[in-house]
Amino acid sequence: MSNDRIRSHFAEASTILEHFLGDAKNIAAIHDAGALMVTSLKKGGKLISCGNGGSMCDAMHFAEELTGKFRDDRPPIAAVSISDPSHLSCVANDHGFEQVFARYVQAHGKPGDVLLAISTSGNSPNVLRAAEVGRSQGVIVVGLTGKDGGKLASLCDVEVRVPHNGFADRVQEIHIKVIHALIDHIERSL
């Protein structure tokens, strides 16, 4: 790989980040999502996160930074990612892969909890099912999406969209920054 190719990765990522930052509605959406999460936690609710592949890694990172520690030493915060391999394989085997997140939300989601649903396309069937079930149970849905938001956009109470139509990795790079901003907001507000 040439140095120019390496530089091009960083230049493209920088351009996409600048574009995202240039739209004030993105910052407002992150603020609104964080406020919903803080309100839920203050009322005894919990945060549930889900996604596929790299988005599952982001969902896990979100939850572990809250139950563990991000920047400040503080009590653990009620957050869980839907990532238990035994749950995922059991539900996939018995009910189909589209239900792996929905069954968890159905079992554990309570009114006022917040589901952080992550899908770079906004069209992952199992993330959509989780959002649908969550909404039917009074769970607040915050979506991290890309492209045009996909079908997930209409299921969200707050959507943070990275309107990039290229490769998913560029969307995920912004998602992790959004996740860190949300965690920081939660820590400072509690």
Salt bridges, closest charged atoms under 4 A:
ASP4 OD1 - ARG7 NH1 3.72
GLU12 OE1 - ARG170 NE 2.87
ASP23 OD2 - LYS25 NZ 3.96
ASP32 OD1 - HIS31 ND1 3.58
GLU64 OE2 - HIS61 ND1 2.78
GLU65 OE2 - HIS61 NE2 3.40
GLU98 OE1 - ARG129 NH1 3.71
ASP113 OD2 - LYS46 NZ 2.55
GLU132 OE1 - ARG129 NE 2.84
ASP157 OD1 - ARG135 NH1 3.61
GLU159 OE2 - ARG161 NE 2.82
ASP169 OD2 - ARG170 NH1 3.58
GLU173 OE2 - ARG170 NH1 2.81
ASP184 OD1 - ARG188 NE 2.96
GLU187 OE2 - ARG74 NH2 3.00
